[in-house]
Amino acid sequence: MHYIRWRRTGEPGEANPRKKPNGTYAKYINGKKVWNSKEDKEFCIRNQREYREMRRKEDTNYGKSIKSMHKERFGGRREAVLKRDDYTCQLCGMTNEEHKEEWDKEITIDHKDMTGRYSDKHNNDIDNLWTLCLRCHGKKDCTYKYIKNNKLVPEKLQGFVQYFI
């Protein structure tokens, strides 16, 4: 659950009677946070604390670093795919070092058949995984959405259609 949504409503699906008409509890004046009232400040701090406690109990990945989660994602095959693909984007050829320079993040792994994190069925077979840079990953996912919704694929994404035929 998203913190801001939870903070504003208090509980999932319930309206918060304390919510201000403009939806804010504080405003910034000259770069400094100024609370509307002492009660608003206490309310937000209390809800932040409760939300963190709830996440610690319910979210198994809470507090884990992304690097430690990489070992669990993709069925533990992430490192094998990166080595197989020589830490290089399979579409544009960008290396992991170039990727870190441009986006300050490691190069990504993608499911070719779109059965990834948000799918009901995960196909973590090593032949279904490939290394992509953020730019190519985004273009590929965007192209898939156009095809899935039976919309005309824009000309700049036409090169990615071949991966879904």
TANOR-V231368 format. One line per field, one symbol per residue. ss: DSSP state (@ for helix, = for strand, . for the rest). psi: psi as a letter, one per 40 degrees, with the letter a starting at -180 (. if undefined). burial: + if it has 9 or more other ideal C-beta (glycine too) atoms within 8 Angstrom, else -. Layout:
ss = ???
psi = ???
burial = ???
//
This chain:
ss = ..@@@@@@@................====..====..@@@@@@@@@@@@@@@@@@@@@.......@@@@@..@@@@.@@@@@@@...=......=@@@@@@@@....====..............@@@====.@@@@@@@@@@@@@@@......@@@@@@@@@@.
psi = ihddddddddiheiiheehideeieiihhfehhhididddddddddddddddddddddhdeheiidddddddiffeedddddddeffhhedeehidddddddefiiiiiihdeffadeidhhgfhdeeiihiidddddddddddddddefihhideedeeddee.
burial = -----+++++---------+----++--------++---++-++--++--+---++------------++--++--++--++--+-+++----+++--++------+++++---+---+----+-+-+++++++-++-++++++-++-----+---+--++----
//
